[in-house]
Amino acid sequence: MFNWEGVTEFVAVAETESFTAAAKQLEISTAQVSRQVSALEKRLATKLLHRTTRKVSVTEAGNIYYQRCRQILEDLETAEVAISDMQSHPTGKLKITAPVTYGEATIAPLVNSFLAQYPDLEVELNLSNLKKDLIEEGFDIAIRQGNLADSTMMAKRLSSRTFYVCASPAYLEAHGTPLTPRDLEKHNCLQSMDDYWYFQKNGKPQNIRISGNLRSNSGHVLLDAALKGIGIVQLPGDYVCPYTDSDNSDLTILLEDYRAPDQGVWALYPQNRHLSSKVRLLLDYLGEQLGDPST
């Protein structure tokens, strides 16, 4: 009978190029991964990995062995997915990452509602503005906003965000109202970490360099400053729309004719041949709740 000891550990090391990352992915110790892979190499009487202090890479023999083992493990995963799909209630662990503010306000309540429907699931929701490595850190889904960089990940569009340029009536009364994006060069613009604001006119993009006396990576900080009349802000609608909808609005929307195209809200997930039922159910649920169920 085939001896499986060390195979899963070797495949994880080959894919992550790291014993430490493989250990995190498998949720075991680095020492255990190293022992299992060394025992596998001894059993096969073949060196599968090149090890240095800086990097781990597969040997020629290791690459051949990896390709065959990866196919076998995928077939086993397919079998497990088939069994899981037979169950009316998905089980197991779901690991998700999302940006902090959007995650707290939008994603977390939806994930909690999903968990209430499927209480046999175990969910880990990591909120961070850092771009997490899904493979290395073992995430099933990452929520990302804006334009996506080239990636080997699969992507499902969940929703979209509209960005608005706004200022308080008090600021506009004191400093005047900009009529074109170029007019912003004369105004105090409350900045995120980006020095440019993005607009569009007649289908043509306009990127305007802005400056001001406040810079923050927190949308709530910039929103508070705008409400206090410190300057003009460009933020997504989930921040500013509650302050623009009433007759006596706290914020006035500006430059509507130049508004940039909406940005996407995406769910990224590893490019596996077969998506587990728990991941597929959550992706469908998020798409339905956020407004793009057909994508």
Buried (B, 14 or more C-beta within 10 A) or exposed (E): EEEEEBBBBBBBBBBBBBBBBBBBBBEBEBEEBBBBBBBBBEEBEEEBBEBEEEEBEBBEBBEEBBEEBBEEBEEEBEEEBEEBEEEEEBEBEBBBBBBBBBBEBBBBEBBEEBBEEBEEBEBEBBBEEEEBEBBBBBBBBBBBBEEEEEEEBBBBBBBBBBBBBBBBBEBBEEBEBBEEBEBBEEBBBBBBEEEEBBBBBEEEEBEBEBEBEBBBEEBEBBBBBBBEBBBBBBBBBBBBBEBBEEEEBBBBBBBEEBBBEEBBBBBBBBEEEBBBBBBBBBBEBBBEBBEBEEE
